[in-house]
Amino acid sequence: MIEIKNLHAGIAGKEILKGIDLKVNAGEIHAIMGPNGSGKSTLAQVLAGHPSYEVTGGSVIYDGKDLLEMEAEERSQAGVFLAFQYPVEIPGVSNSYFLKAGLNEIRKANGQEPLDSMQFLKLLREKMKLVEMADSFIYRPVNEGFSGGEKKRNEILQMAVLEPKLAILDETDSGLDIDALKIVAGGVNKLKSSDNAFIVVTHYQRLLNYIVPDFVHVLVNGKIVKSGGKELALELEAEGYDQIKEDAKVTA
Amino acid sequence: MSDSEKSVEELVSKEYKYGFTTDIEMDQIPPGLTEDVIRTISHKKGEPEWMTEWRLRAYRAWLTMEEPHWWPNFKYPPIDYQAISYYAAPKAAKKVESLDQVDPKILETYEKLGISLNEQKRMQGVAVDAVFDSVSVATTFKETLREKGIIFCSMSEAIREHPELVQKYLGSVVPYSDNFFAALNSAVFSDGSFCFIPKGVRCPMELSTYFRINASNTGQFERTLIVAEESAYVSYLEGCTAPQRDENQLHAAVVEILALDNAEVKYSTVQNWYSGDKDGIGGIYNFVTKRGKCAGVKAKISWTQVETGAAITWKYPSVILQGDESIGEFYSVAVANNKQIADTGTKMHHIGKNTRSTIVSKGISAGQGNNTYRGLVSIAKDAKNSRNYTQCDSMLIGNACSANTFPYIVVKNTSSSVEHEASTSKIGEDQIFYCKQRGINTENAISMIVNGFAKEVFKNLPMEFAVEAQKLLGVSLEGSVG
């Protein structure tokens, strides 16, 4: 589905990603773990096309297309979704209006008829059950006045409505209590299929108890230094990142 | 400059589409202002002696006043009042009895502006008075309204047909000596609308006036007077546009509203005068005095304005809350783009007991625009238990614009309360990126964000106007469902 080769990228002239290689197939869940400042969020933002980040080398092929050549909205329309670590507030714009606008743009780009308000509302209500959100969220302004947990749940709701092919979850677990974490993870598990893929960026192993990855990659200092199965996450949890950082230094 | 900022600039600098002129034979008096000119205007309009005298008193008062230049952030070259022509009227427009007699070119002009004067074609529920340069060219639905005792006509006609009402109320809220531009308006005002809603009548349709400046070297000085007697209700709309010209033109209007016991007047404006080009050449100086007086108990006056045009706007629609338990409201969206200056706000004078006022101001600055909220909330000693709530929000687009807030608050008793909230935000790259990541392109994202920002004000506009206002911000209708 997506193949990242020797990806270099940075912000304001500072290189953060120093040669990332990663291949994700449909039906797979990949976890990216690593200490603070290792470049996890940068990778997520670069894949989604944030304009502040500059790609300085390497390639990303998504669904046979050069992802890096695409505008952020084109990536979204092609099925790339980013669940933000810090979801943005848009005062005065209702959650449903925002999401309907997004969904219909994506449908349009894929040659589908836009949904009318009634059809959309029906879909939205269905998906809201997935993440156990109250009806009142439909009309509240996008993320405004939401608690940290509500914002994260709202990201998963958006993902559920937009049904991406490739979903990137950027520290979706941070700031969540255990109940919210279960709800978010439950949402992801229900959406998972053989046609889509997930890249789950996280600092802690905790989330991976609920979203079980097929592969775990450890990112240190802008490079993937270790890859393995789900047991790698448990290893990290027990030993911490220090050992792996040491190892990385030695091999570097 | 980043891509998203470029798009912002493109979006907010869309071309002014009302900048055309109508080629029509005009009866225009030569530039200059003297007592004779005022007599000429008054004579041309067939006015009674008392009206001529009132104008002359205003003119004499104006001569003793100085053109205001007091805001430090608000500069304009002194205006040459002798270079302005104070009366311009389409030649054919005299004594029009029905729409058939209105010059087709003028009807076409209004059609082009999206205002159909043909009653059959119009949506039921809105009556229109169309003012072309100095005169009213048509008023629709007059008969329907008359059956209810409502008078809705041009000011000129009101002076001729209802002199007792005009004489009683004209200048009762904004005296001719009020300020420099109000005095000038009182001396030379050409036309405008007159609305009178008698006791106990709820006006069944929106009343609307559409002002169009067409001739060059003229000023537009319209005068609007709205009187709502006891328990009457009316919703009034005002729209305005002007052709694109290189020189600045002066628009100095006066609007007076009087609400008696339990009466309610809603006044909505969508102002889209030509704003000058991106270098600040040309455009309308929009120096307007608007004031309402809640003279009776439980009277209510509500101003809603969307100010997108004009080179300089200087306007503070205010409410005198004289009656006990009366209510004043001010909802405003002001846009300042390119080199526009929008200096606007309100004054709420609490005089009666238990009076309430609400102020919601949304300023949007883009390009090198400067947007200022300037407002006064004054609560007199005897205005016990009065309350004010003020919210001033500014949104900045790009790095070269600015926004200011100058709230003045004077409270002279201890039982009243005043709340003031203010915020400034910038359309950030992150907000736009968030929308793009959900499939929405930059242009639509900005529309959505700006509309969301202004929503609280738009929801106070009548539906038809809300649509126009949102289009004016260069956007599609947000939240058309609910």
Interface residues (C-beta under 8 A of the other chain):
Chain A: A48 G49 H50 P51 S52 E71 A72 E73 R75 S76 Q77 F81 L82 F84 P87 V88 I90 P91 G92 V93 S94 Y97 F98 L99 A101 G102 L103 E105 I106 A109 S117 Y139 P141 Q158 L162
Chain B: S2 D3 S4 S425 G428 E429 D430 Q431 F433 Y434 C435 K436 Q437 R438 G439 I440 N441 T442 N444 M448 I449 N451 G452 F453 A454 K455 E456 E478 G479 V481 G482
